[in-house]
Amino acid sequence: MARAPVESPERFGLDPSFARDPRDPCSDGPLSGLSFAAKEVFDLAGHVTRSGNPDWLRTHAPATADAPAVARLLEAGARLRGRTLSDELAFSLAGENLHYGTPLNPRAPGRVPGGSSSGSASAVAGGCVDFALGTDTSGSVRIPASYCGLYGLRPTHGAIDARGVTPLAPAFDTVGWFAATGAVLERVGAVLLPPGEIRPLRRIVPIADAFDDAAPGVAAALRPALRRLAALGLAFDAPAQGLALAAAAQAYRVLQSAEVWRTHGEWFERTRPSMAPEIAARLRAASQVTAREVDAAQREADALRARIDDLLAHDGVLCLPTAPDVAPLLGASAQPDAQTRMRVLAHTCIAGLCGLPQVSLPLGWVDGLPVGLGLIAGRGRDRDLLALAGSMASDVGNKAPSFGDRG
């Protein structure tokens, strides 16, 4: 069970009204004894799905049913502790919400938790819950997992029912989750993912461009994790080079922006919501994406997908730093550096553009701050990827390092 946090639940991104009125499980099951929280983009029956914005709250009616992912967890015996804070419309990777504040990053105080699943990551890292649902479009599970020193999974696109979840860019949106241990990450996957036989993954393909682009110290911090992969019997292929990740990130930006505007453009123009300036600017920019830009971006995405499929073949795993750097300082994203955002997208866009599962493992520290190792497997190999992650977690004692363990 999760340990009690030292501070109030609100500091960890938990809505206090929900924290005082948790939902008991529907029955006993494989998740009995575990508690969880759900990002505020998931429908909870009888409550308005706030999606991180007061005008979204004002212009939407209460949900009539729980999102299927939430319902499935309750049926499996987990206890719902509440809902957690998100960036507005889940359209940010920072985790700072202009209206409702910024959840604590328990493993890097004074720094952002990452977004958009900020509260979910904070609640798990702070010990409020055993696991938490998030969504991942551009990296909104993977980046907070890296920044907060957690295990986090973005599944194969479409593997988990996303009904009852506020969309951002449906062609890229996925339902993911965080856990403080590899064992819990696997237990949740056994409930949410489609059933299937575990097939071993046998080859590791490092993404040279991503390691080269990462901040000084990140590659060195993750080197011991690579050695542990080798110790598990996985063969290392020659590092993949020339993937043109900057171009892929730009293609992702164009395709995602077009999707976001199709999804939310009418609401944005009609409502004129109060939003953080950088998120409003991102929405306005999305309205300017042209069909020609989309066509060019799709060609770039198709070329990347073909190359990645070739690298993975039937038993490969891509390996890269989940994020190019440690968590930024609080307030650093108030006037976001577009170049910094594109560097992050260069690390997260592969799984997004290719619809692939990616797990982030908390296996490195840089100057006392956590960094994650990202592993990407082929489409539908989610359970295989979680089994590999579980083996890695067992090798390091299964639990994310404690506050004092900065080795």
C-alpha positions in Angstrom: 0.0 0.0 0.0 1.1 3.6 -0.6 2.6 5.3 2.4 0.9 8.4 3.8 2.4 11.7 2.4 3.9 14.1 4.8 2.1 17.1 3.1 -1.5 17.6 2.2 -2.9 15.7 -0.8 -3.4 19.0 -2.7 0.4 19.5 -2.8 0.6 16.2 -4.8 -2.0 17.3 -7.3 -5.0 15.4 -5.7 -8.3 17.2 -5.8 -9.1 17.6 -2.1 -12.9 17.0 -2.5 -12.2 13.6 -4.1 -9.4 12.8 -1.6 -12.0 13.1 1.2 -14.5 10.8 -0.6 -12.7 7.9 -2.2 -14.4 5.3 -4.3 -14.3 1.7 -3.0 -13.6 -1.1 -5.5 -16.6 -2.9 -7.1 -15.2 -6.3 -6.0 -12.1 -8.2 -5.1 -9.7 -8.8 -7.9 -6.1 -8.8 -9.0 -5.6 -5.2 -7.9 -7.1 -5.6 -4.4 -5.2 -3.7 -1.8 -4.0 -1.1 -4.2 -5.1 2.5 -4.5 -5.0 4.7 -7.5 -5.9 8.2 -8.9 -7.0 9.3 -12.3 -5.9 12.4 -14.2 -8.7 14.9 -14.4 -9.3 14.2 -18.1 -10.9 10.9 -17.2 -14.7 10.9 -16.7 -15.9 10.1 -13.2 -19.6 9.6 -12.9 -21.4 12.6 -11.4 -18.5 15.0 -11.8 -17.5 17.5 -14.5 -14.3 16.4 -16.2 -12.3 19.6 -15.6 -9.4 19.0 -18.0 -7.2 21.5 -16.2 -9.2 24.6 -17.2 -12.0 26.5 -15.5 -13.7 27.4 -18.7 -13.8 23.7 -19.7 -15.3 23.0 -16.3 -17.9 25.8 -16.9 -18.9 24.7 -20.4 -19.3 20.9 -19.8 -21.9 18.8 -18.0 -21.1 16.2 -15.4 -20.1 12.8 -16.7 -22.9 10.1 -16.7 -20.5 7.2 -16.3 -16.9 6.4 -15.4 -14.4 6.2 -18.2 -13.9 2.5 -19.1 -10.3 2.5 -17.9 -11.4 3.7 -14.5 -14.3 1.2 -14.3 -12.0 -1.6 -15.2 -9.6 -0.8 -12.4 -12.4 -0.6 -9.9 -13.7 -4.0 -11.1 -10.3 -5.4 -10.6 -10.3 -4.5 -6.9 -8.4 -1.2 -6.9 -9.6 1.7 -4.7 -10.0 5.1 -6.4 -8.4 7.8 -4.2 -9.4 10.7 -6.4 -8.6 12.7 -9.5 -5.3 14.5 -10.2 -4.3 17.8 -11.7 -3.5 18.1 -15.4 -2.0 20.8 -17.6 -4.8 22.6 -19.5 -6.4 20.3 -22.1 -3.3 18.1 -21.5 -1.5 20.4 -24.0 1.9 20.9 -22.2 4.9 18.8 -21.0 5.7 21.1 -18.1 3.2 20.4 -15.4 2.6 24.0 -14.3 -1.1 25.0 -14.3 -1.9 28.7 -14.3 -5.3 28.3 -12.6 -4.8 25.4 -10.1 -1.1 25.5 -9.4 1.8 23.1 -9.8 2.0 19.7 -8.0 5.1 19.0 -6.0 7.9 16.9 -7.6 8.8 14.8 -4.5 12.1 13.6 -6.1 13.2 17.0 -7.3 11.8 19.7 -5.1 11.9 23.1 -6.7 11.5 21.6 -10.1 8.5 20.8 -12.3 6.9 17.4 -12.1 6.4 17.3 -15.9 3.1 17.2 -17.7 0.6 17.0 -18.7 -0.1 14.1 -16.2 1.6 16.2 -13.5 -0.7 15.4 -10.6 -0.7 11.6 -11.3 3.1 11.5 -11.3 3.2 13.6 -8.1 0.7 11.5 -6.3 2.6 8.3 -7.0 6.0 9.8 -6.2 4.6 11.3 -3.0 3.2 8.0 -1.8 -0.5 9.1 -1.9 -1.4 6.2 -4.2 0.1 3.0 -5.5 -0.4 3.9 -9.1 -2.2 6.5 -11.2 -3.8 6.9 -14.6 -2.4 9.5 -17.0 -2.6 10.1 -20.7 0.3 10.3 -23.1 0.1 12.1 -26.5 3.5 13.8 -26.8 5.1 12.3 -23.7 2.7 13.2 -20.9 3.3 9.9 -19.0 6.9 9.3 -20.1 8.3 12.8 -19.3 6.7 13.1 -15.7 7.9 9.5 -15.1 11.5 10.6 -15.9 11.3 13.8 -14.0 9.8 12.2 -10.9 11.8 9.0 -10.9 8.9 6.6 -11.6 8.0 3.7 -13.8 5.6 4.8 -16.6 4.0 3.2 -19.6 2.7 4.7 -22.8 0.9 1.7 -24.5 0.5 0.9 -28.1 -1.9 3.4 -29.7 -5.4 2.0 -29.3 -4.5 -0.8 -27.0 -6.5 0.6 -24.1 -10.0 2.0 -24.4 -9.8 5.8 -24.4 -13.6 6.5 -24.3 -14.6 8.9 -21.6 -11.2 10.6 -21.7 -11.0 14.2 -22.9 -9.1 14.0 -26.3 -6.2 16.1 -27.3 -5.0 14.7 -30.6 -6.9 11.3 -31.1 -4.4 10.0 -33.6 -1.7 10.1 -30.9 -3.6 9.9 -27.6 -3.1 6.9 -25.3 -4.1 5.9 -21.8 -1.1 5.2 -19.6 -0.1 4.9 -16.0 2.6 5.4 -13.4 3.8 3.2 -10.6 6.6 3.4 -8.0 7.5 -0.2 -8.5 7.9 -2.4 -11.6 5.7 -5.0 -10.0 2.7 -2.7 -9.7 3.3 -1.4 -13.3 3.0 -5.0 -14.5 -0.1 -5.8 -12.3 -2.0 -2.8 -13.8 -0.9 -3.9 -17.3 -2.3 -7.4 -16.7 -5.7 -5.7 -16.1 -5.8 -3.0 -18.7 -3.9 -4.5 -21.7 -5.3 -7.0 -24.1 -4.4 -10.6 -23.1 -1.6 -12.4 -24.8 1.3 -14.7 -24.5 4.6 -13.2 -23.4 7.2 -13.4 -26.2 10.8 -12.5 -25.2 12.4 -9.4 -26.6 16.0 -10.3 -27.4 17.8 -7.3 -29.0 18.5 -3.8 -27.8 19.0 -1.0 -30.4 20.4 2.2 -28.8 19.3 5.4 -30.6 22.6 7.2 -31.0 21.1 10.6 -31.9 19.0 10.7 -28.7 22.0 9.8 -26.5 24.2 12.3 -28.3 21.5 15.1 -28.0 21.0 14.5 -24.2 22.4 16.9 -21.7 25.9 16.2 -20.3 25.8 13.4 -17.8 22.5 11.8 -18.9 24.1 9.1 -21.1 26.7 8.4 -18.3 24.0 8.1 -15.7 22.1 5.5 -17.8 25.2 3.4 -18.8 24.8 1.1 -15.7 21.2 0.4 -16.9 22.5 -0.6 -20.3 24.9 -3.0 -18.6 22.0 -4.6 -16.7 20.1 -5.1 -20.0 23.1 -7.0 -21.3 23.3 -9.0 -18.1 19.7 -10.1 -18.7 21.0 -11.8 -21.9 19.8 -9.2 -24.5 22.1 -8.7 -27.4 23.1 -5.1 -28.4 22.9 -4.1 -32.0 24.9 -1.4 -33.5 23.5 2.0 -32.4 20.9 3.4 -34.8 22.1 6.6 -36.4 20.7 9.1 -38.9 17.1 9.0 -37.7 16.7 12.7 -38.2 14.9 13.1 -34.9 14.7 16.9 -35.2 12.8 16.6 -38.5 10.7 13.8 -36.9 9.9 16.1 -34.0 8.8 18.9 -36.4 6.6 16.5 -38.3 5.1 15.4 -35.1 4.4 19.0 -34.1 2.6 19.7 -37.4 0.5 16.5 -37.3 -0.4 16.9 -33.6 -1.3 20.6 -34.1 -3.6 19.8 -36.9 -5.3 17.1 -34.8 -5.6 19.4 -31.8 -7.3 22.1 -33.8 -9.7 19.7 -35.4 -10.6 18.5 -31.8 -10.7 21.8 -29.9 -10.7 24.6 -32.4 -14.4 25.2 -32.4 -14.6 25.3 -28.6 -11.5 27.6 -28.4 -13.0 30.1 -30.8 -16.5 30.0 -29.3 -15.5 30.1 -25.6 -12.4 32.3 -25.8 -11.2 30.6 -22.6 -8.8 31.9 -20.0 -5.6 30.0 -20.6 -1.9 30.1 -19.9 -0.4 32.3 -22.6 1.9 29.6 -24.0 -0.9 27.1 -24.3 -3.3 29.6 -25.9 -0.4 30.6 -28.3 0.0 26.9 -29.2 -3.7 26.6 -30.0 -3.6 29.7 -32.2 -0.6 28.3 -34.0 -2.4 25.1 -34.5 -5.1 26.9 -36.4 -2.6 28.1 -39.0 -1.3 24.6 -40.0 -1.8 24.1 -43.7 -2.8 21.0 -45.7 0.6 21.2 -47.5 2.4 21.1 -44.2 0.4 18.1 -43.0 1.1 16.2 -46.2 4.9 16.9 -45.9 4.8 15.9 -42.2 2.9 12.7 -43.0 5.6 11.7 -45.5 8.3 12.3 -42.9 6.3 10.2 -40.4 5.8 7.4 -42.9 9.5 7.3 -43.6 10.4 7.2 -39.9 7.8 4.4 -39.3 9.3 2.2 -42.0 12.8 2.7 -40.6 11.7 2.0 -37.0 9.8 -1.1 -38.1 12.9 -2.4 -39.8 15.1 -1.7 -36.7 12.6 -3.5 -34.4 11.9 -6.5 -36.6 10.3 -9.2 -34.6 12.4 -9.1 -31.3 14.0 -5.7 -31.0 13.8 -2.9 -28.4 14.8 0.7 -29.0 16.7 2.3 -26.2 17.1 6.0 -25.5 17.0 8.6 -22.6 13.3 9.2 -21.9 14.0 13.0 -21.7 17.0 14.9 -22.9 17.6 16.4 -19.4 16.5 16.5 -15.8 13.3 18.4 -14.7 13.4 22.1 -15.3 13.3 24.5 -12.4 9.8 25.8 -11.4 8.8 28.8 -13.4 11.3 28.1 -16.2 8.4 27.2 -18.6 6.5 30.5 -18.0 8.1 31.8 -21.2 8.9 28.4 -22.8 11.8 28.0 -25.0 10.5 26.5 -28.2 13.9 24.9 -28.9 13.8 23.1 -25.6 10.3 21.8 -26.2 11.4 20.5 -29.6 14.4 18.7 -28.0 11.9 16.9 -25.7 9.7 16.0 -28.7 12.7 14.6 -30.5 12.9 12.0 -27.7 9.2 11.3 -27.4 8.0 11.5 -31.1 9.2 8.0 -32.1 6.6 6.2 -30.1 4.0 8.8 -30.9 4.5 8.9 -34.7 4.8 5.1 -34.9 2.0 4.2 -32.4 4.4 2.1 -30.3 4.6 1.2 -26.6 7.3 2.8 -24.6 8.2 2.4 -20.9 10.3 4.8 -18.8 12.4 3.2 -16.1 13.8 5.3 -13.2 17.4 4.0 -13.5 19.6 7.1 -13.5 20.6 10.2 -11.5 22.3 13.3 -12.6 23.4 15.7 -9.9 20.9 14.1 -7.5 18.0 14.4 -10.0 16.3 11.4 -11.6 16.4 10.6 -15.3 14.6 7.8 -17.1 15.7 5.1 -19.5 13.1 4.7 -22.4 12.5 1.3 -24.0 10.3 1.1 -27.1 9.0 -2.2 -28.5 7.0 -3.2 -31.5 3.2 -2.6 -31.9 1.2 -4.8 -29.6 4.3 -5.9 -27.6 3.2 -4.0 -24.5 3.1 -7.1 -22.2 6.5 -8.2 -23.5 7.9 -4.7 -22.8 6.4 -4.8 -19.3 7.9 -8.2 -18.6 11.4 -6.8 -19.6 10.8 -3.8 -17.5 9.9 -6.1 -14.6 13.1 -8.0 -15.0 15.0 -4.8 -14.9 13.1 -3.6 -11.9 13.8 -6.9 -10.1 17.5 -6.4 -10.8 17.5 -3.1 -8.9 15.2 -4.2 -6.1 12.0 -3.4 -8.0 11.2 -0.1 -6.3 12.2 3.4 -7.6 15.2 4.7 -5.6 14.3 6.4 -2.4 14.8 10.1 -1.7 18.2 9.5 -0.2 19.4 7.1 -2.9 21.2 9.2 -5.5 23.6 6.5 -6.7 
